[in-house]
């Protein structure tokens, strides 16, 4: 009888300890997965930011190459396209008398 009680107590002890250790391991795995995902997200943000900066520098270089007259024309056409895309009409006096 003493052996059976001893074996049952050992089994009970082992069963009571196992779920705690497995839960701790899963939390640790979840932490590492979350940390890795955060790290990948940061890397993606840095890549995106660098590509935007490179695009802006290339655009600025393109503008700097142009002559003064071309820059004025580009600025005027940019304003006109912005107005068209915003669905706004031209100033009423220019519509009435200039066209």
TATA-V111278 format. One record per residue. N is the residue number from 0. RES is the residue in three letters. PSI is psi in radians with two decimals (NA if undefined). D_LAST is the distance of its C-alpha to the last C-alpha in Angstrom with 2 decimals. Layout:
n->N res->RES psi->PSI d_last->D_LAST
n->N res->RES psi->PSI d_last->D_LAST
This chain:
n->0 res->UNK psi->-0.71 d_last->110.43
n->1 res->UNK psi->-0.68 d_last->109.59
n->2 res->UNK psi->-0.68 d_last->107.90
n->3 res->UNK psi->-0.76 d_last->105.73
n->4 res->UNK psi->-0.72 d_last->104.56
n->5 res->UNK psi->-0.79 d_last->103.87
n->6 res->UNK psi->-0.74 d_last->101.83
n->7 res->UNK psi->-0.66 d_last->99.91
n->8 res->UNK psi->-0.65 d_last->99.13
n->9 res->UNK psi->-0.78 d_last->97.84
n->10 res->UNK psi->-0.79 d_last->95.68
n->11 res->UNK psi->-0.73 d_last->94.37
n->12 res->UNK psi->-0.78 d_last->93.67
n->13 res->UNK psi->-0.76 d_last->91.78
n->14 res->UNK psi->-0.56 d_last->89.74
n->15 res->UNK psi->-0.44 d_last->88.82
n->16 res->UNK psi->-0.59 d_last->87.67
n->17 res->UNK psi->-0.85 d_last->85.64
n->18 res->UNK psi->-0.58 d_last->82.73
n->19 res->UNK psi->-0.74 d_last->82.17
n->20 res->UNK psi->-0.66 d_last->81.94
n->21 res->UNK psi->-0.64 d_last->79.67
n->22 res->UNK psi->-0.66 d_last->77.27
n->23 res->UNK psi->-0.67 d_last->77.22
n->24 res->UNK psi->-0.70 d_last->76.41
n->25 res->UNK psi->-0.63 d_last->73.53
n->26 res->UNK psi->-0.69 d_last->72.04
n->27 res->UNK psi->-0.71 d_last->72.34
n->28 res->UNK psi->-0.73 d_last->70.65
n->29 res->UNK psi->-0.67 d_last->67.84
n->30 res->UNK psi->-0.79 d_last->67.40
n->31 res->UNK psi->-0.68 d_last->67.22
n->32 res->UNK psi->-0.76 d_last->64.73
n->33 res->UNK psi->-0.73 d_last->62.56
n->34 res->UNK psi->-0.73 d_last->62.84
n->35 res->UNK psi->-0.72 d_last->61.90
n->36 res->UNK psi->-0.69 d_last->58.87
n->37 res->UNK psi->-0.71 d_last->57.76
n->38 res->UNK psi->-0.76 d_last->58.29
n->39 res->UNK psi->-0.67 d_last->56.24
n->40 res->UNK psi->-0.74 d_last->53.45
n->41 res->UNK psi->-0.73 d_last->53.45
n->42 res->UNK psi->-0.72 d_last->53.38
n->43 res->UNK psi->-0.74 d_last->50.39
n->44 res->UNK psi->-0.74 d_last->48.54
n->45 res->UNK psi->-0.74 d_last->49.41
n->46 res->UNK psi->-0.76 d_last->48.25
n->47 res->UNK psi->-0.76 d_last->44.93
n->48 res->UNK psi->-0.75 d_last->44.47
n->49 res->UNK psi->-0.69 d_last->45.42
n->50 res->UNK psi->-0.65 d_last->43.04
n->51 res->UNK psi->-0.72 d_last->40.14
n->52 res->UNK psi->-0.72 d_last->41.14
n->53 res->UNK psi->-0.72 d_last->41.39
n->54 res->UNK psi->-0.75 d_last->37.95
n->55 res->UNK psi->-0.70 d_last->36.45
n->56 res->UNK psi->-0.66 d_last->38.33
n->57 res->UNK psi->-0.69 d_last->37.13
n->58 res->UNK psi->-0.74 d_last->33.50
n->59 res->UNK psi->-0.67 d_last->34.01
n->60 res->UNK psi->-0.71 d_last->35.72
n->61 res->UNK psi->-0.73 d_last->32.81
n->62 res->UNK psi->-0.71 d_last->30.42
n->63 res->UNK psi->-0.48 d_last->32.95
n->64 res->UNK psi->-0.53 d_last->33.24
n->65 res->UNK psi->2.69 d_last->29.58
n->66 res->UNK psi->2.99 d_last->28.66
n->67 res->UNK psi->-0.74 d_last->26.78
n->68 res->UNK psi->-0.71 d_last->23.51
n->69 res->UNK psi->-0.67 d_last->23.79
n->70 res->UNK psi->-0.73 d_last->24.62
n->71 res->UNK psi->-0.74 d_last->21.49
n->72 res->UNK psi->-0.70 d_last->19.39
n->73 res->UNK psi->-0.73 d_last->21.55
n->74 res->UNK psi->-0.73 d_last->21.14
n->75 res->UNK psi->-0.77 d_last->17.34
n->76 res->UNK psi->-0.56 d_last->17.42
n->77 res->UNK psi->-0.77 d_last->20.22
n->78 res->UNK psi->-0.73 d_last->18.34
n->79 res->UNK psi->-0.75 d_last->15.39
n->80 res->UNK psi->-0.62 d_last->18.06
n->81 res->UNK psi->-0.72 d_last->19.98
n->82 res->UNK psi->-0.77 d_last->17.18
n->83 res->UNK psi->-0.74 d_last->16.75
n->84 res->UNK psi->-0.47 d_last->20.54
n->85 res->UNK psi->0.01 d_last->21.00
n->86 res->UNK psi->0.74 d_last->18.81
n->87 res->UNK psi->2.46 d_last->16.77
n->88 res->UNK psi->2.90 d_last->13.20
n->89 res->UNK psi->2.97 d_last->10.91
n->90 res->UNK psi->2.40 d_last->11.51
n->91 res->UNK psi->-0.61 d_last->10.70
n->92 res->UNK psi->-0.71 d_last->9.60
n->93 res->UNK psi->-0.57 d_last->6.93
n->94 res->UNK psi->-0.62 d_last->5.82
n->95 res->UNK psi->-0.76 d_last->6.58
n->96 res->UNK psi->-0.49 d_last->5.84
n->97 res->UNK psi->-0.69 d_last->3.81
n->98 res->UNK psi->NA d_last->0.00
